[in-house]
Amino acid sequence: MNLNAAAGDALYSTRLNSRHLMVMFWCSMLMLFDGYDLVIYGSILPQLMHDWELSPVTAGFIGSSALFGMMVGALTLGSSSDRFGRRRIILLCLVVFGIAAFGNAFCTNTTKFALCRFLTGIGLGGMVPNIVALMTEMAPRSKRNIMVTIMLSFFSVGGVIAALAGKAITPEFGWRANFLIAGIPLLFFPVFYKWLPESISYLISQKRYGQAEPILRQYAPDFSGTAASLATASEDIAKPRMRAVELFAHGRAVDTLLLWIAFGMCMLMVYGLNTWLPKLMAANGYSLGSSLTFLITLNVGAVVGGLFSGWLADRHGGKPTLVLFFAIAAVSIGLLGYKQSPVVLNILLMAAGATTIGTLCIVHTFAAQLYPAAIRSTGVGWAAAAGRFGAVAGPALGGYLLSQKFPINLSFVVFAVPGLVASVAVLLISNRRVRAETQVGTLAPHPK
């Protein structure tokens, strides 16, 4: 057993208490800000294109700038907490994305706007892998899937708020007011600084037993050992400079690449739809007002889907849940391009949101459990970074499809194909590795 195995064992059978709920709450608030900051662009896009006379290609480029920033953030800040600590990096990311998102309200041209969106993306891209890793490590083993999923589902709650704000605030106060709201997280920095804990596994790996001990007592009060006793065997811990290499060691290479493909396809659908759904639906004959309502419906479906996916994954496993959800995503998105009755249309939108944005919850949990604790943040961070290629492609692809005036039903089919690709990629991930890493939770690397 290695150090991370022992830290995982300390939380293995502990009962859920107020400390676990507290860390879930604050991480959920961070995910809400994440969802708001990323979805708000799609909700104000029609007004922004009108005010600045943007072409679809330019609008798509601006949308992709935040997602390219998320890729950079995931590769740098997202994986650096395995060396510098989860808490420190999360707080840094909060400051970066809060200031940049607030700055969008004062931009006067596309260059400044795209730069602020890029910096927003860096902060968010670094934050998400770290709060996933922190929540995975600090939650009781029996509640881990559902707690991480609840936390991640707040991305969709933020998306709903962004869509509602775009519908209610933009006509009255202009699109800039939406970005003033995006700066609210900065006001909560002192609260996060006080209440956000550091990972027990990280503190022990740094031999900071004095700091780990009180946190261990709060999160695992029934554990009879000490923080120092958890560090009895550390020879299997990956060296910092080797963590990225470890993603491809011990037979992980194929599974890592398949995971990256699934992430990329999922994010292409998520960010493509969140950016262009109002414009695509308007081009399909719906009014702009109802098109923004469709964005709300999509994100409401995402909340339901995120929670349901966690419940389903706890009972039947993350892999079959992902395969099913990605397949449903492909069908529902493909059918959105055809005229439907209001009831069917809303069902399709709910299903599309549930199985794309909602699936982001379980795909992050699936990735976190695919890797041992010593490389978990790196594993999730690199998977999220690889996924950003799909996220960057989504808005750009939508802009290209609209600029070329392709039939709307064809445009939706193009956004549906990634669902099939992701479903196949997850299906091919090794069952043996999924079972092994899930059983040990935060334990050691896969047997050599």
N, C-alpha and C positions, 0 to 999 in steps of 0.2 A: 504494500500500500504506500502511496506517496503522500506528500503534504496535502495536496488538494483532495485526495480521497478522504483523509482524516477530517478535514474541514467540512466536507460534504456529509460525513457520518455524524458529525456533531448536530447537524440540522436535519438528519434523516428522519427521525421519529418525533421531533419536537412538535408540540401542538401549536396551532395558529394562535397568535396573541396580538395585542394592540400594536406592537412594534412592527410586525410583518405588515399589518394593515396600513400603518403610517408610511412605510417606504413604498408600498404599492400606490397609495394616494398621491404622494409627491411625484413619483415617476409617471403616474397617469396624467398629472397636470402638465408635465413636460411633453408627453405625447400629444395632449390636446393642443398645446402651442404649436407643435410640429405640424399637426393636421391643419390647423388654421392657416399657418404661414404658407403652406404649400398649395392649399385649395383656393385661397383667396385670389390668386392670380387668374384662375379660370373664371371665377365669378365676376371679376371686374374687367375681364378681357374685352367683351363687346364694347364697353364704354371707352376703354383705353384705346382700342383700335379706331374708334370714331374721333376721339379728341386729338390723337396724334397722327391720324391718317396712316396707320400702320398696314402694311401688306400682311397676308397670312404667313408668309415665309419669315418676315421680321418678327412677327408676334410669336411664332414657333421658336425662333432662335432665343428670344428673351425668356420664354418658358423653359427652354432647355438649359439656360445659364444657371438657374438655381439647382438643377439636377446634376449638372456637371460639377458644380460646387459640392454637392453631396457626395459625389464619387471621390473627389479630392479629400474631403473631410473624413470619409469613412476609411480611406487608405492611410491617412496620417493620424488624425486625432482619434479615429475609431479604434485603431489597433494599439495606440500608444499607452492606453491605460493598463495594459498588462505589465508595463514597466513603471508608469508614474502613478497609478491608482485610478480607480473608477471615479471617485468623488471629485477629485481635482479636475479631471478632464471634463466631466459633466458640467461643473460650474463655469469653466472656461468657455465651453460651447454655448451655454446659456447667455453669457455676455456677448459673444460674437453674433449669434443669430438675432438676439434682441435688438442690438444697436443697428445692425444692417437692415432688419425688417422695418424698424422705425424710420430709418433713413429713406426708404422708398417713398414715403409720403412727401418728401421734399425734392425729389428728382425732377429735373426740367427737360431731360432728353433721354433718348433710348440707351446711350452709352452708360450714363450714370445709373439708370434704372437697372440695366443688365448687371452692372458691377455689384450693386447692392443685393440683387437676387443671387448672384454668385457667392457673395460672402454669407448671405443667409443660409445657402445650401451647405457651405463649409461647416457652419456651426451645427446645423441639424444632422448632417451626415456623420459628424463625429459623435454627436450625442446619442443617437438611437442605438448603435451597437453596445454602448456602454451601459445604458439603462436596462437593456435586455440582459446583458451579462450580470449586472448588479442584482436585478430582480430574480434571475435564475439562481444565483448563489445565496441570496438571503431568504428565499421562500422555503417553507417546509416542503419536504420531498413529495408528500401526498397531495399538496395543493399547488405545486409548481406550475403545471400546465395552465390551469384555470387562472391563476394569479397573473402570470405573464400575459395570457390572452386578454384578460380584463384590462390590464394596463395598456396593451397595444391597441385595443379597441377604441381607446380615447382619441386615437388619430382620427377616426371617423366622426367622433363627437365634435372635434375641432373642425372637421370638414363641413359638418352640418351647420355649425355656427358661422363659418365663413360664407357658405352659400346663403344663409339667412341674412347675414350682414350685407352681402352683395345685393340682395334683392330689396332690403329695407333701407340701408344707409346710403348706397350709391346714388339713387335718384334724388335724395334729399340733400345730401352733403357732398356728393362727388366721390370719386373712387379713392382719393387720397386719404379720406377719413378711415377707410378700412385698414390702412397701414399704420395709422396712429394707434389703433387698437392692438396691432401686432407688437407694439413696444411694451405692452403691459407686463410681460414676464420679467423685465428688468426691475420692476417695483418689488418683485417677490424674491430677488436675489438674497437678501438677508435671511429670509425664512428658509430657503433651500440650504444656505450656508450653515444654518444652525441645526437643521433636522435631517439632512441627507447623510446617511452613514457611509462609512468606507467598507469595502468588501473584506470579510474576515479572512478569506483565502489570500487576498493580496497582502494584508498586514502581516500574516504569518510568513508568507514567502519572503517578506522584507525583514523578518526577524523583529518586528515591532510588536512584541508580545504584550507589552504594557498597554498599548492602544487597543490591541485585539481583545484583551481580556474582558473589559466592561461591555463591549459590543457582543461578545460571545454570551455573556450572562443575560443580556437583554433579549437576544434572538434564540438562544438555546438554553433556557433557565434550568432544564432538567439534566443537562450534560454534566457528568461528574468529573471530567478531566479539566485540564487547564489549556490555555492557548499554546503554551510552550510544549505541552505533551502532544499536540497535534503535528508538530514538526519533527517527528522521529525519523522520517525517511523522506529525503528530498532528491534522491539521485535521478528520478525520472522527470523532474521538472525541466521544461524546455528552456534553454538559454535564450535571453532576450533577442539576440541577433538571429536566432535560428527558428523563431516562432513561425514565421511565414513558411519556411521550408517544412516544418512539421505538418502543415496542412496537406502535404503531398507524400509524407512518410507513412510507414506502417500500413501500406495498402490503401491509403486515403485518396490517392490522386484522382481516380475516376469518379469517386463519389463527390469529391470537392468540385470537380468540373461540372458534373451534372447538377449539383446544388446551385452553382453560379448561373447555369442556363435557366433553371427554374426561377431564380431571383430576377434575372434579366427580363424574362418573358412576363412575369407577374408585374413588374414595375412598368414595363412598356404599356400594358393594359391600364394600370392604375393611373399613371400620369398623363397618358394620352387621352383617356376619357375625362379626367378631371379638368384638363385644359380645354378640350375641344367639344365636349358634349353639348353645351349650350349652342355653339355655332353650328354643329352638325345637325342638331335637332331643328334649329331655325331654318337651315338649308333644306330640311326635309318637310317644310311646310308649317311648322309650329311657330307660334309667336315667341318673341324674345322672353316675355314674362313667364310663359309656361316652360320655356327651355331652361330658365334658372330654377324653376320648381323641379324639373327633372333632375338637376344636379343635387338638390336637397334629397329627393327620393333615393338617388343612387347612394348617397352617404348614410341615409337612415338604414338602408339595406345593409350597408357595410357594418354598422354597429351590431345589428342582429346577427349577421353572418360571422363577425369576429367572435362574439360570445358563443354562438352555436358551434363554431369550429373548435373552440377550446374544449367544450363539453364532449364533442364527438371524438376529439383526439385523445382525451383522457380515457375513453372507453374502448376505442377501436384503433388507436395509434395515429400518429401524425402523418405517416406515409399514405395509408388508404384515404384519409380525410383530404389530403392535398390532391391526390389523383382525382377523386370525385369532384372536388370544388373547381379544379382547373377545367375539367371536362364540361361542367355546367356553365362555367364562364364563357367558354367558346360558343356554346349553343345560344345562350341568352344574348350575348353581344351581337352575334351574327343575325339574329332575328330582329334586333332593334332597327335595322336599316329598312324594314318593311312597315308599311302602315298597319297599325294595330288598333283594336278597340281600346278605350281608356283603361279598362280593367287589366287587359293583357299587357298593355304597355307598361303600366306601373309594376306589375308582377315581374316583367322582364328586367326593368330597371332595378328593382329590389334584388333580384337574383344576381344581376351583373355586379352590383355593389357588394353584395354578400360574398361573392366568389372571386372578386379581384381585390378590392380594398380590404374587405374582411379577411381574405386569405393572407394578407401581409402579416396578420397577427400570428397565425400558426406557422407560417414559413420561417419567421424569425425564431420562434420557439423550437421548431424542428432543427434549425441550424445550430442553435445554442446547445441542444442535446446531442448533436452529432459529434461534437468535439469535447475533449476533457477540459477541465477548468484552467489548466496552465496555458492553453491556447484558445480559450473560448472567445474572449473579446477579439482576438486576432481573426479567428474563424468567422465569426459573425460580421466583423468589420470588413474583411476582404470579400465575403459573399455579398454584403450590401454594396460594396464598391463596384464589384463586377455587375451587380444588378443595375447600377446607375447607368451603365451603357444603354440598357433597355429604357431606363427612365428618361435619359437624354433623347433617345430616339423617338419616344412617344409623342411629345409636343411637336418635334420637327417633322415627324411623319404625318401628323394631322394637318400641319400647315401646308405640306407638300400636296397632300390629297385634295385639300380645298383649293389651293392655287391652280391645280391642274383640272379642276372641275370634273373629277371622276364622279360617276353615279354614287349617290349616298349609300345605297345598299352595298356597293363594292367597298366603300370606305369602312363600313362596319365589319365586313367580312375580313378585311385586312387586319383590323384590331382583334378579331376573334381567333385568328390562326395561332398567335402566341399561346393561347390557352391550351390548345392541343399539344404544342411543343413542350410546354411546361409539364403537362400531365404525363407525357411519355418520359421526360427526364426524371421526374420523381419516381416513376414506376421502376426505373432501371437502377436506382440507388440500392446498394446492398442491404438486404433484409438483416443479415447477420450483424452488420455494423450498427444499424438503427437499434436493434434489440440490445446489443452490448452496451452502447453508450447510454441508452435510456435507462437500463437497469442500474447502472452505477451512478447516474445523475451527474454529480460534479466530480466523479472519480478520475482514475488515472487514464493515460493514453491507452488506446486499443492494444491488446496483447501483441507483442512482436512475433 
